Amino acid sequence: MRISQVKLHPVATRRRSGIRNQHVIVRIDTDNDWTGWGEMSDLSHLPAWHFDLDSLEQTLADALTSQDPRNLARLEGMLLDLFPMETYLYSRSASVRQGVDLALHDLVAKANNQPVYNLLGGRVRDRMDVCLPIFRMQTTDQVQDRLRVLAWAYNLGFRLVRIYVGACPDADHILLKAMAETYGNEMQVKSWDFSGGLHWKAALAASEALSEYGTCQLIESPAPALDLDGLREFRQRSRLPISEHVLSQHHAWQLLHGGCVDILNISPFVLGGLRPCQWVMALAESAHASILLGTTQELAIGTAATAHLAASAHSIDWPGDSTGPLLYDDDVVEEGVTYRNGALTVPDGPGLGVTVSESRLESLTAPLASNAPRNLTEIRDRTTN
């Protein structure tokens, strides 16, 4: 079995909030008619520039054509040579490696008529608890919209949310107070997510003020990205455990060695695929640290991949964040992932267990386009079109 073709399909999907998000769907074919699908997820986080997709497709085709897709370790090394590790959250290099990695795992597992989690070591769970996001508010005028999102989440059967905070303290306070009055203990907060937007001292003051209206299970990114000293200072003063996104295996070691976090937030879209996530998981387990599977809110392909990663992981200590398919109006699959009682179900079919629809893929196809003239804060927080 040899790779015969690599194709990249740019697509655009709208979220329930109206924001238009862009992704690249990766298709890898073999000379014996197997096809694997992957996803470069949610590329709108860096809206001012995009890949030259034709050039990227040619680069990947030159590197992968005639290779044996089953030789995952060798292909991972090739991809790292072409698209080296970077040290920021929305790395384009990691997006490329993620898309190819997922497609290769999907292809190889299908060719062996087994689910991807078997390639990762087998299944130890068939579901992963997840939470829905409540996106950051810039003004108090947005509180009513977030309360409508909470009601929607509750009606879907979710009893756990994570709330992005820190931009407008008054809005954060009003929302948490209304949430407590409306739902009491029925709706819980997994995390207050500062997204690295505040100095650690400001995040500490904000978290102490928010505790007037209840508490959460953990605090996410309470210092700017790569501010290891700030994370450590916050953690030493916080009553709640601290989580941070892992940007690389070395970054994970820095976070653990420096005593900066309690929880490693691990995601294929940040680390560039499934097996890199497993390397970081092994590091976390050796350090007796906790693990959380994060997200950029992928489509069904990327979400299914995270479900398979969860299925094969011995230690997942916290609910994950992968609810993207619930947030988008449309997707490229005809059979996607399912959620039951606030949990993501691990697909059982061959490969990633989702079925790409060629007609849906075609209907969502749209050239990658810059959003640079837009308000970048609103794009970051996924709040408007």
Salt bridges, closest charged atoms under 4 A:
ASP29 OD1 - ARG27 NE 2.98
ASP42 OD2 - ARG15 NH2 3.18
ASP42 OD2 - HIS45 ND1 3.51
ASP42 OD1 - ARG382 NH2 3.07
GLU57 OE1 - LYS7 NZ 3.56
ASP68 OD1 - ARG70 NE 2.92
GLU76 OE2 - ARG275 NE 2.31
ASP101 OD2 - HIS105 ND1 3.50
ASP106 OD2 - LYS110 NZ 3.00
ASP129 OD1 - ARG127 NH1 3.33
ASP145 OD2 - ARG146 NH1 2.67
ASP193 OD2 - ARG162 NE 3.99
GLU220 OE2 - HIS245 NE2 3.52
ASP229 OD1 - ARG232 NH1 2.83
GLU233 OE1 - ARG237 NH1 2.48
ASP262 OD1 - ARG235 NH2 2.86
ASP321 OD1 - ARG162 NH1 3.65
ASP321 OD1 - LYS190 NZ 2.40
ASP348 OD1 - ARG123 NH1 2.95
GLU358 OE2 - ARG27 NH1 2.90
ASP381 OD1 - ARG136 NE 3.00
ASP381 OD1 - ARG380 NE 2.99
